[in-house]
Amino acid sequence: MVGLILALDVMDRNRAIWLAREVSEYVDYLKVNYPLVLSAGIEIIRELSEIKPVIADFKIADIPYTSSLIARKAFENSAFAVICHGMAGSDTLKAVLDVSDEFGGEVYVVTELSSESEFLRKFSDEIAMLARDIGCHGIIAPATRAERVAQLRKIVGSMKILSPGVGAQGGSVEETIKAGADYIIVGRSIYTSDEPKAVARDIYERIKGLEV
Ligand code: O7M
């Protein structure tokens, strides 16, 4: 299964809802990050969940207790999954996993960022091993470096790989899927377009065309 995730980094509730509806037939999940939640409130997760399952991208990276509170807030508002920074370590990931289990949710772990990420890159293989060994559901791997997606795929086996960095950040849909990503995360290429639906359809068709 390969698919598309819309990164809804817009600052306006109505625009977010409109965009989600507009592209819903081409996306598997909606990813909500701080720009939207800080603008529209946490309830936006619940509202968007009625359109498609929502991944709460809070990049949780705190001590276990605080991290579990953040995760709980996301799941209580109907999030399907939360994203955690693997650099926070095993105790934090376990605390977030425990909360996700209560809700039947999923946890995805950032290995290294699609940007420079010069510090995380030194440990991203180890972060992926940790995410795998403690039972997280997926990892985030950079579409800006397809060779890293391929290497991380070898480490995580059949876990989900979600890859941001296509389009605005220069990554390629085709190279990222061929390297082993399951889902491509796309934001600006879709939501800044005059025709978000057409762009989403195009990316969706390219992804599906590569499905093995
Ligand atoms: O397509 P863009 O560049 O407009 O948006 C990419 C989205 O993916 C945006 O929401 C970023 O916060 C997110 N992202 C990255 O761009 N790079 C990363 O390494 C990790 C993420 C991410 O989603 O982490 C969970």
Residues whose N, C-alpha, C, O or C-beta is under 5 A from the ligand:
A	BS01	O7M	A7 D9 N33 D57 I83 E112 L113 S114 S115 I140 P164 G165 V166 A168 Q169 I185 V186 G187 R188 S189
